[in-house]
Amino acid sequence: MGKVFDEEIVTLKADFMKLGAMVGEAITNAGQAFIDHDVHAAQTVVTNDHEINHLQIHIEKRSFEMIALYQPVTGDLREVVGILKAVTDLERAGDHARNIARAAISIKGKPRIGDVERIVATMAKEVSEQYNESISSYGEADQDRAKETAKRFDKVIDSHYNDIAAPSYQAMAKDPEIVNAAIIYLNVTKDLGRISDYSTNICEWTIYLATGKIIELN
């Protein structure tokens, strides 16, 4: 079983990292499309979401098949279980990227709040960076990098919600025509926050992969 299983693991991990890259691209492109008011780029993210879902299902199916067929133990089992768990976080992060892309389409033509958009842009870039760091740490099974990534971004990302919420609510109170756009800003902020949460989950699975311990970061 050894050689065949090892080859299967290499393929499974390659598929996982491919999915990670696809989701990372969706996150980056969705955020940029929202800031650039680029409906075409946003629609591309929405259209490509089915590819993310398809690969996620394939990875999950293959993971279950490998467990049933090879009955791996200890480190080998940890590899498969880690991917099986983390792939769900990737798919959900992709769903939120799709939501942001849809928001970019919905807000087109509506009045904007420039100060809020600048904060959203900063948050989107930081969330994308956090996600990419999380995936890289998983690929390297680098628990120290995973811990540092979670620690570095946690409070920074959380602080942006208040920075965006307060001026959005103020703008809604002053100008009823801005209500729709302000609600979209708040929803996008929540989507970015959830992507950040899933990135932290990936860091936790990195630690599990490296040590076999399940811990909660932050």
N, C-alpha and C positions, 0 to 999 in steps of 0.2 A: 504493500500500500504506500510505503514511504515516498518513493519518487513520484508516483502518479498524484498523490495528495499534494505534495510540494508544488507540482506544476499547476494544479488546480488553484491552490492558494495564491500563487503568483498572478494567475489570470483574474481571480476574484478581486484581488487588491488593485490590479490595474483597472478593472472596471469601476471599482469604487473611486479611485482617484480621478478617473475620467468623468464620473458623475460629479465629483467635487469641483472639477474645473468648469463643467457646464453650469452648475449652480452659481459658482463664483462669477462667471461671465454674465449670467442673468442678473445677479445682484448689482454688479457694476453698471451694466447697460441700462437697467431699469432706473437706477438712481440718476444716471446722466441724462436719460431721456426726459425724466421729470423736470430736471433743472433747465435743460435746453429747450423744453416745450416741443420735443421731437416726437410727434405722433407715429411716424413711420418706424423709428427705432423702438418705440414702446410696443407697437403691434408685433414687431419681430420677436420680442421677448415673450409676448403672450402666445404667439404661434408656436414657438419652440418649446413651450412648456410640456407638450405631450411627449417630446423626446426624453425629457428628464423623468417623467412618470414611467415611460416604457423601460428605461434602463434601471430605474429603482426596482420595478417589479421583477425584472430579470435577475438582479443581484439577490433579492430576497429569496426568490425561488431556488436559485443555485445554492445559496447558503443552507437552506433547509435540506436540499438534496444531499449536500456534502455531509451534513451532520448525520443524516439517516444512513447514507451509504458507507461512510468511512468510520463513523463513531469515534471521532478524534477525542483526545484527552489533553489535560493540562494546557500547555502553551498553544498547541494546535487548535484546540477547542476555543481558546480565548481569541485567537485570530479571527475565527469565523463568527463567533458571537459578537465580537466588537464591531465587525463590519455590519452584521445583521441589525444591530442596535443603532449604530451611527447613520446608516443609510436612511433611516426614517427621518432623522434630523435634517439631513441634506434635502430630502424631498419637501419637507415642510418649509425649509428656508426658501426653496425654489418657489413654493406657492406664494409666499409673501413677496418675493421679487415680482411675480406675475401680478399681484395686487397693486404694487407700486406702478407697474407699467400701465395697468388699466386706469389708475388714478391720473397718470400723465395724459391719457386720452380724454378722460372725463373733464379735466380742468382746462383743457384747451379753449381759449376764447373767453374765459371767465376773468374778472378782475383779480389782480394778484397783490400780494403783500411782499414787497421787496425785501424788507428786513427779515421776515420769516423765511423766505426762500433761501436766503444766504445761510441761515442756521441749518435748514434742511440739507443744503448742499454739503455743509461741513459734516453733519451727522451721517449722511449717505457715504461719504468718502471714508469716514472712520469705521463705519460698520463693514464696508467692503474690505478694508485693511484687516480688521479683526477676523473676518471670515477667512481670508486668504492665509493669515498667520495660523489659524486653527487647523485648516486643512494641511498645511505644510508640516505642522507639528505632528499631526496624525500619521502622515506619510513617513515621517522619520522616527515614529514612536518616541518622540522627545518630550518626556513628561515635564522637564524643567521649562522648556519653551511654552508648553501648554499652560502651565501654571502662571508664567509671566504674562502671557497673552490675556488670560482671563482677568488677572489682577489689573493690568494696564488699562483695559478698556471699560471695565464694569461701571465705575462711577462716572466716567466721562460720558458714556452713552446715555446713562440714566439722567444725567443733568440736562441733557438737551430737550427732554420732554417739557420740562417747565419753561425752558427758554423759548420754546415754540408755542406752548399752550397759552401762556399769559398774553402775549401780543395778539394771538389769534382771537381769543375771547374778547379782548379790548376792541379789536377791529370789528367784530360782529356787533358789538353794542353800539358802535358809532355809525356803522354803515350796513344796512340790511342786505345790500347787493353783494357784500363780501362774504356772506354767510356760507354759501356753497363752497367757495374756495377754501375758507378757513376750516371747514369740516374735513375737506380733503387733506389739508395739511396735517390735521390731527390724526387722521387715519393712516397717512403715510408714516408719520412719526411712530405710531404703534407698530406698523409693519416692520420698520427698521429696528425697533426695540426687540421684536420677536426674533428677527434674524440674529441679532446680537445674542439673545438667549440660546438659540440653537448652536451658535458658534461656541458658546461656553460649554454646552453639552458635548460637543465634539472634543473639546479639550479634556473633559472628564473621561470620555471614552479613550482618549490617548493615554491617560494615566492608567486606566484599566488594562489597556493593551500592553503597557510597559511593566506593570506591577501585579496585575490581577486584582487590584483593590478598586472597589467602587466608592468614590468620594464625591462630595458636593462642593464645588468651587463657589466662592463668593456667598 
